């Protein structure tokens, strides 16, 4: 897990450069099945390679400033506003967990916030970050002790 976290943080630094604003969503936001399906459908319809501004993959949802002019030309791509790190199928099979969001320094200078980024994406499912169900944080189990 620490290796995976370090890889995600390195990706954020490389994608955004210095000054990115990253927030851990605590407790994690949980998209229920119906909302999750709506969000995924809308993100697919708004794909950055097809005239939209979102790029969704199994680990993250990324928001760009404008559609990509040429998906095969890395220099013709639009600047990234921010990304959300997500996990499909957790805590239950059809739910989606949002656990971290990051926006670029340039996006922050134009009024973007982590909350605004999250609200735009989960708004497709009829939710916002303030009203989205949250993960149930339980205390850690008691340590095992031999008697």
C-alpha positions in Angstrom: 0.0 0.0 0.0 2.8 2.6 0.8 4.4 1.8 -2.6 1.0 2.4 -4.3 0.5 5.7 -2.5 4.0 6.9 -3.4 3.3 6.0 -7.0 0.0 8.1 -7.0 1.8 11.0 -5.3 4.6 10.9 -7.9 2.0 10.8 -10.7 0.3 13.9 -9.2 3.6 15.8 -9.0 4.5 14.9 -12.5 1.0 15.7 -13.9 0.6 19.0 -12.1 4.0 20.2 -11.2 4.7 22.1 -8.0 1.8 23.8 -6.3 -0.9 21.2 -6.8 -3.6 21.2 -4.2 -4.4 17.6 -3.0 -7.0 16.7 -0.4 -7.8 13.3 1.1 -11.5 12.9 1.3 -12.2 11.8 4.9 -14.2 9.9 5.5 -14.2 8.7 1.9 -17.2 9.6 -0.2 -19.3 6.6 -1.3 -21.4 6.7 -4.5 -24.3 4.4 -4.2 -25.0 2.0 -7.1 -27.7 4.1 -8.9 -25.6 7.3 -8.6 -22.4 5.5 -9.6 -24.0 4.2 -12.8 -25.3 7.6 -13.7 -21.9 9.2 -13.1 -20.0 6.6 -15.1 -22.5 7.0 -18.0 -22.2 10.8 -18.0 -18.4 10.7 -17.8 -18.3 8.4 -20.8 -20.6 10.7 -22.7 -18.3 13.7 -21.8 -15.0 11.9 -22.8 -12.2 14.4 -23.5 -11.3 12.5 -26.7 -14.8 13.0 -28.0 -15.6 16.6 -27.4 -16.0 16.5 -23.6 -13.7 17.4 -20.7 -13.5 14.2 -18.6 -11.3 11.2 -18.9 -12.3 8.2 -16.7 -10.2 5.1 -16.0 -10.4 2.5 -13.3 -8.2 4.4 -10.9 -9.1 8.1 -11.5 -11.4 10.6 -13.1 -9.5 13.6 -14.7 -11.1 16.9 -15.7 -9.5 19.0 -18.5 -10.0 22.6 -19.4 -11.3 21.8 -22.9 -11.6 18.8 -25.2 -8.5 17.4 -26.8 -8.0 18.6 -30.3 -6.1 15.5 -31.3 -6.1 12.5 -28.9 -3.0 11.1 -30.6 -1.0 14.3 -30.2 0.3 14.9 -26.6 1.2 18.5 -27.4 -2.4 19.3 -28.6 -4.0 18.2 -25.3 -5.8 20.6 -23.0 -4.4 21.4 -19.5 -5.7 19.3 -16.7 -7.9 21.0 -14.1 -7.7 18.2 -11.6 -8.2 14.5 -10.9 -10.1 12.3 -8.4 -8.7 9.0 -7.2 -11.4 6.5 -7.0 -12.0 2.8 -6.3 -14.6 0.8 -8.1 -16.4 -2.0 -6.3 -15.9 -0.8 -2.8 -17.3 -1.0 -0.2 -19.8 -3.1 -2.1 -19.6 -4.5 -5.6 -21.5 -1.7 -7.4 -20.4 1.3 -5.3 -17.6 3.7 -6.0 -15.3 5.3 -3.4 -13.7 8.7 -3.8 -10.8 9.0 -1.5 -8.6 11.8 -2.9 -8.9 14.8 -5.2 -6.2 17.1 -6.6 -6.4 20.3 -8.6 -3.6 22.1 -10.4 -2.2 25.4 -9.2 -3.4 27.1 -12.4 -6.9 25.8 -11.9 -6.9 27.0 -8.3 -6.0 30.5 -9.6 -9.1 30.3 -11.8 -11.4 29.5 -8.9 -11.3 25.7 -8.9 -11.4 23.9 -5.6 -11.3 20.3 -4.7 -15.0 20.5 -3.7 -16.0 22.1 -7.0 -14.2 19.4 -8.9 -15.9 16.6 -6.9 -19.3 18.3 -7.1 -19.1 18.5 -10.9 -18.4 14.8 -11.3 -20.7 13.4 -8.7 -23.4 16.0 -9.6 -24.1 13.7 -12.6 -25.4 11.3 -10.1 -27.6 13.8 -8.3 -25.2 14.3 -5.4 -22.6 16.7 -4.1 -19.6 16.2 -1.8 -21.5 17.7 1.2 -24.5 15.3 0.9 -22.7 12.2 -0.5 -22.8 9.2 1.8 -19.5 8.6 3.6 -17.5 5.5 4.5 -18.3 4.1 7.9 -15.1 4.5 9.9 -14.8 1.8 12.5 -12.2 1.7 15.2 -9.3 -0.7 14.5 -9.7 -4.2 15.9 -8.3 -4.9 19.3 -4.8 -6.5 19.1 -4.6 -10.2 19.4 -3.2 -11.3 22.7 -2.4 -14.7 24.0 -3.6 -15.4 27.5 
